[in-house]
Structures are given as C-alpha cells and as structure tokens.
Amino acid sequence: MPAPIAENLAAVRERIAAAARRSGRLPEAVQLVAVSKTMPASAVVEAVRAGQRLFGENRVQEALAKIEQVGPGPVWHLVGHLQSNKARFVPGSFAAVHSVDSERIAQALQHHAAIAGGNLDVYVQLNWSQEDTKSGVTDEAALRRLVDVIAGCPNLTLKGLMTLPAQHLSEAETRRAYAGIRNLHAGLSAEFALGPAFCELSMGMTHDFEWAIEEGATIVRVGTAIFGARP
C-alpha cells in the first residue's frame, strides 16, 4: 500500500533539510512547492493538513477548478507553460509564475496584474538544454532582453530563474548544469542591479532535488515523491 501523503511529505522535508545542511545552509532556506498537477483536490487537502502551504500547478484551467474546490489556505504557483490568452486568469489566483519565457507573456502578465491592481512574482524559465519538448529561453541574449523587459514592468517582481532538468543527464552533468545557472543568476543580479528581490533559483524535481539544493536551489518542485505516480 502506498504511503500516505503526510508520510511522503515528512520524508521529502527530511531529505531537503539534509541536502541544505550539506550545502552549508539552513533547511528553511529551501522552499518546497508540492506539484499537484493531475491530482484531485482531496490530495491537496491532505497535504495542507500535513502542513504543506505551497502548491504548483501546470495548467491554468485545471488549477482554477482545484483552487475553488480546496478553498483558502494554500498558496498557488503556476509552474507549467502559460499561453498569453490565459494570462488574465493568473492575478488573484496565483502568487507566482515560474514559467515566463517570452516578452509577450511578460507583457500580458503585466497588463492583467495592473488591471487587478496587484503585484505578481515571476521567474524566467530557461531551456538551456534546448529540448524541443520544453519551453524556456534558450540563449543568454534572449534572457537579457527578457530580464530587461520584466525589470520595466511595475506590477511584476522578478524573483529568479527556473529550469527543468534534462532527463538523460548523469548526476555530474546535472550538477554542472545547475551550478552554471546559479552562476548565471549571480551575474544577472549584478549586471541589472536587480536587488534582494531577485533571490530565487527554482530547480530540482523528484528525481534530482537533492543535487539541485546542493548546487544552490532555493525552491524545489516535487510531485511524485509526495503524491505518488500520476494517473
């Protein structure tokens, strides 16, 4: 019988804490986003009862239905690809978007955040491995242009960078990729004088989140290790 969600969460938190300590940081320096895509609202409720607060969803429409069913309490992050015609649904429902990968998306989010009269945290998604099946910025010139655009959006706060790991990489290759993004993050912070708000690295999932933490991740996005295999 699969372990209940509360047990899985406890085990993941222990692994996060151990990896944080190995990297010379406090466990609370790493945030856990429980990725609940395709899972029923009842699974989210169970995780909330176990003390989980941050949840990640991939699809806007699925997330909106789940947010309504679960009710107040959780904080929701959009971690999947966003189409510009869905940007209007983001303010008021999501606290952050991890998957900004174009100027068009940034400007759409700015437009709708301004209409809503609020502020939205955003992350630039990188696709450094240039995989056709993944979204994300693929080169440094495009990244710098996008960072510059977001920096000029008064209702968007650029929090950091996000990446999806390439599945075929070895541990050593994965660590090198994450370390490279950490160094890129530091360089962008200095180049654009982004300040203390630009402090997050969203990288690492169920199969590699400990490596990601040891290479500098401040946010890990874990689904299967918490909720089990997806339907």
N, C-alpha and C positions, 0 to 999 in steps of 0.2 A: 504494500500500500504506500503511495507517495506521502512524503512528509507534509504536514500542514504548512500553510504559508507562514505562520508565525515562527515555526522552527527554521524554515528556509531563510527567512529574514534574519534571524539571530545568527545563523551560520555565515551569511554573507557579510553581516556587520562585523563579525569577528575577523573574517578574512580581510576586510577593508582596514580595520584597526591595525592588524598585524603588518600589512603592507605599508600603511602610513608610518608606522614606527620604524620599519626598515629603511624608509626614505628620510628619516630624521624629522618627521612631522607628527603633530598630534592627530589622533583619529578624527576629531571634529573638523579638521581642515579639509576633509573629503566628504562631499555630499553624495548621497545615494538617490538616484532617480529610478524608481521602480517602473519598468516599462510594461504597461498593462495592455498593450495593443492585442486585439482579438480575444482578450479575456473578459468574462462577464463582470458586471458591476459588483456582483456578490464577492468576487475575488478581491476587488479594490477595497470593499468594506472590511473584509477580513484583514487585509494588510493595514488599513487605518487603525483597526482595533489593536494591532500589534505594534502601533507606534509609528508607522510609516507616514510621512507627510507629502513628499514629492513624488509625483507620478508623471510618466511620459507616455504620450500617445503619438501614433504615426499619421493617422487620418483625421481630418477635421470633423467630418460628419459623424464618424464613429465616436469620437471623443465628446462631441457636444451632447449626444444621447446619453453617454455614460456619466458625464458631469451632472446632468439633470437627475439621473437615477441615484447617484451616490449622495448628492446634496453637499452642503457646506462642510469644510474641514480640510480636504486635500488642496494642495497647490499643484496646478497642472502646467506641464511644459510640453510644447509641440516639438517632437524630435524627428519627425518624418518630413519628407519633401512637401513644400507648400506651393500650391498654384496661386497665382496672383488674384484670380477670381474668388478665392476662398479667404483672402486676407481680411475681408470685412468681418468675418466671424471670430477673429483672433482676440482683439481687445475686449476685455471684460471676462473672457473665458480662460485665457492662458496668461500666465505671468511671464513666460519667456518663450522665445522661438530659437531653437538650436540650429535651424537649417536654412538660414538666409544665404543664398548662393548667387544672387544677381542684383544688379541695381534696380531692376524692375520690381522685384519682391520687396526690397528695402523701401522704395518709394511708395509702394502700395500699403505697406505696414505703417509708414509714417502718416500717410493720408488718413487712414482709418483710426489710428491712435489719436491723431489730432481731433478728428470728429468726436471721438469718445471722450476727449478731454483728459487723457491719461498718458502714462509713460509705459513703454514696453521694453523689456530686456531682450536683446538679440545677440546671437552668436553667428559668426561666419562659418559655414560648413566648407571644409576642404576635401577635395578628392585628389590627394597628392599622388595616388597610385594610378590615376586617370582610367579607372574602370568604367566601362560603358554602362554597367548596370547601376551605378551610383551617381547621385547628384553631388554637386560641390564645385568650388573654384579649383581650377587645375594648374594655375601658374601664379607666380608672385606679382606680375604686373597687374593682372586682373584683381588679385587680392588687394593690392594697394589702392586701386581705383575704388573698389567696393568699400574699403575701410574709410576712405576719404568721403564717400557719399554718405555713409552712415553717420560719420562724425558731424556732418552738416544737417542731420535730421533732429530737430529739437525734441521730438517725442519718442525717440529711440535711444536707448543706452546700450552701447556696445560693451558686452561683458567679457567676450573672449572668443576662442576658436573651438570648433567642434570637428571631429573626424570620425569616420567609420573605418575600422581596420580591414586590411585585405586578408581574406580568409586563408590564402595559400602561404603566407609568410611564416617563417620559423620564429622562435622566440627572439633570437638575436636580431633578426630583421625587423620584427615588430617593435622591439625596444629602440632600435636606431630610428625608425620612423617617428615614434612618439618623442624621442629626445630631439629630433630635428624640428618638430612642431613646437616643442617647448622653447627652443632657441629662437624660432621664428616669432613666436608670441612676444618674447622679450625684446626682439629687435623692433617689432611694430610699435610696442609700447613707447619705446624711446623715440623712434622716428616721428610718430604722430603726436607725442606728448599726451597720451590717452588717459593718464592719471590712474588713481587707485580703483576706479570702477572696472577697468579692463584687467581683470584678475583671475579669470577662469579658463581652464582647459577641460573641455568636455570630451573625454576619450576613454575608451575601455568599456567592454561589454562582458557578458557572462564568461566567455572563454579566455579573456585576457585582461580583466580589470586589475588584477594584482600587478601585472607588468606595467600597465598604464600608470597606476598610482606611483610605483617606484620610479617612473620616468617623469613624474610631475603632474599627473592628472589631479584636478580639484573636484571634478564631477565624474562619476561613472554611471552608466545607463545599463541596468541589469534587469533582464526579464525572465529568461528561462530558469535561472538558478533560484528565483523567488517563486514564480507561478507554475513552473513545470513546463513541459513541452506544449507548444501551441496547437490548437485544434487543426 
